[in-house]
Amino acid sequence: MRIMALLIAGLVAGFLTLQSAPAEAGVVAQIDISQQNMRVYVNGRHKYTWKVSTGRRGYGTPTGSYSIKRMHRTYYSKKYHGAAMPHSLFFRGGYAVHGTSYVRQLGRPASHGCVRLHPSNARTLFNLVRAHGAGSSRVVLKR
């Protein structure tokens, strides 16, 4: 009887620990502004490394860790003359990770502050975030 009670108490404690554990981000897009690249992690495992373009001189890209606030498969900038921003993942106000047609500029600062990706990479990231949920995904930017 005592062994059974200890076993049940252990199971309950284990269950409560699992319930209170913080949720780990399913998708993390880690952007290194100084290197102009993005490393994508899915469930803690490195999956991709891609070139990006972040803010050019006079247009900074924010640093920090952000959740995805909104997602748009098709989006056009309201601030920059209707510029196409396919597969946009907005993380802070008007800042987003998105695809670009300026693929020859990837690997160097060229944007107005957003994080630009090759269109196929932006689509891949967008689909990963959609599959894992925006709530369990992060954009992490460092210099």
BELPEDA-V842763 format. One record per residue. SS is DSSP state (@ for helix, = for strand, . for the rest). OMEGA is omega in radians with two decimals (999 if undefined). Layout:
# BELPEDA-V842763
ss/omega
SS/OMEGA
SS/OMEGA
This chain:
# BELPEDA-V842763
ss/omega
./3.14
@/3.12
@/3.12
@/3.14
@/3.11
@/3.12
@/3.13
@/3.13
@/3.11
@/3.11
@/3.12
@/3.13
@/3.10
@/3.12
@/3.13
@/3.10
@/3.11
@/-3.11
@/-3.08
@/-3.14
./3.13
./3.12
./3.10
./-3.13
./3.11
./3.14
=/3.06
=/3.04
=/-3.07
=/-3.07
=/3.05
=/-3.06
./-3.12
./3.14
./-3.12
./3.04
=/3.12
=/3.01
=/-3.11
=/3.11
=/3.06
=/-3.08
./3.07
./-3.11
=/3.12
=/-3.14
=/-3.03
=/2.90
=/-3.07
=/2.98
=/3.07
./2.90
=/3.08
./-3.03
=/3.07
./-3.12
./-3.13
./3.14
./-3.10
./2.98
./-3.09
./3.02
./3.13
=/-3.13
=/-3.02
=/2.97
=/3.09
./-3.11
./3.10
=/-3.08
=/3.09
=/3.07
./3.10
./-3.14
./3.09
=/-3.09
./3.05
./-3.07
./-3.04
./2.96
./3.08
./3.14
./3.13
=/3.11
./-3.07
./3.10
./-3.09
=/3.02
=/-3.12
=/-3.08
=/3.11
=/-3.13
./3.13
./3.12
=/-3.11
=/2.87
=/-3.10
=/3.09
=/3.13
=/3.02
./3.14
./-3.01
@/3.13
@/3.11
@/3.14
./-3.10
./3.08
./3.13
./-3.10
./-3.00
=/3.04
./3.10
./3.09
./3.06
=/-3.12
=/3.11
=/2.95
=/-3.08
@/-3.14
@/3.10
@/3.09
@/3.11
@/3.12
@/-3.14
@/3.13
@/-3.13
@/3.07
@/-3.14
@/3.11
@/-3.12
@/-3.09
@/3.13
./3.12
@/-3.13
@/3.13
@/3.13
=/-3.10
=/2.95
=/-3.10
=/-3.09
=/3.10
=/3.11
./999
